[in-house]
């Protein structure tokens, strides 16, 4: 069954819809600054929500996107996948794919195509497949990308110059349950998504580029969003997902603000061993400039239950820069001249150290309107 995504909720039929609606109302009624949830599916996410959502052409600026970031800490390589529906033809998908190679090298591609079925989106080069909802995924790519680096991505759009072939095939398995951002926030929609799920994963696979081969055995995370996407008043955000391979701990969070710098939402969730803690006390080091993604030593502070502050120390390892334009066009590189004050997206792969010494890996995303930089202070 394909879910029907509409502003405010995911429409479902029959008793399941009634039960889920009642459960959601109860969760929202019980919303507190901190909540402790348990079980294999603490937010009650329905498996069919992992499949593609029914197109809502009747909803202005409706869209749907998926995102994956895979990282092998031993080899220092990874891949980034971001794929979404094209505003002018909602059955046509755009795909951004970036290979993160040793010594800061990046291979950058942008492709287009149509999904084969509701298991996931696809382009001519990329196939995303939900193998088992809430549990397992597979992402495959066979194409080419322009060799570049972080400094070049800060100068302008990239991805259409001389290219180098690369391909990958990665299996992904859940390291923690799906995080329902709306269930965590206790609201029905954000200005940029009426539905948003995130999940930490473990990975196994390979990445090949013109005679060189690396394994992609490591960690990853994904997200899936849909609904109306309005970013006119969106000033920026800090977003992170960390996966700790030893314990299986997954920590994710968000701080976003409007163009007037007013913070709109602040939320984190920490999942480990069947325990899920959600809180609103979180801050992340800001961004000085897009050319270097500095500062590269970052701190994520979580205010835990009882008011205790936990600091996670993050070290930047690799990254890339993108641009998000209205209504839902995503550009590889910083597209400075695209429009007045574009939203610049910087994503950095990080190595994270918890207070107990455990090491994790993930991404810290720091997005800002160009006029808001530099902004290195924590938000």
Secondary structure by P-SEA (a helix, b strand, c coil): ccccccccccccccaaaaaaaaaaaaaaaacccbbbbbccccccccccccccccccccccccccbbbbbbbbcccccbbbbbbbbbcccccbbbbbbbbbbccbbbbbbbbccccccccccccccbbbbcccccccbbbbbbcccccccaaaaaaccccccbbbbbbbbbbbbbccccccccccccccccccccbbbbbccccccccccccbbbbcccccccccccccccccccccccccccccccccbbbbbcccccccccccccccccccccbbbbbcbbbbbbbcccccccccbbbbbbbcccbbbbbbbbbbccccccccccccccccccccccccccbbbbbbbbbbbcccbbbbbbbbbbbbccccccccccc
